[in-house]
């Protein structure tokens, strides 16, 4: 996440990297679930977790892109 210090205008890049790492970790956790434990509740929870992680990655990417576009316009 952004720290708000004097790191410059591109300090939201770590936020994108953190969001991607979180998504990777989530996918690895799904791989660890035994097939016999993949019931309806698992799939509902997994969908919600993937939805949230995907939206977090997209939002972080959009913020990075918007920052890059702002730098190019200056």
Secondary structure as the mmCIF struct_conf table of DSSP 4:
data_model
#
loop_
_struct_conf.conf_type_id
_struct_conf.id
_struct_conf.beg_label_comp_id
_struct_conf.beg_label_asym_id
_struct_conf.beg_label_seq_id
_struct_conf.end_label_comp_id
_struct_conf.end_label_asym_id
_struct_conf.end_label_seq_id
BEND BEND1 UNK A 5 UNK A 7
TURN_TY1_P TURN_TY1_P1 UNK A 9 UNK A 12
HELX_RH_AL_P HELX_RH_AL_P1 UNK A 13 UNK A 31
TURN_TY1_P TURN_TY1_P2 UNK A 32 UNK A 32
BEND BEND2 UNK A 33 UNK A 33
HELX_RH_3T_P HELX_RH_3T_P1 UNK A 35 UNK A 37
HELX_RH_AL_P HELX_RH_AL_P2 UNK A 40 UNK A 73
#
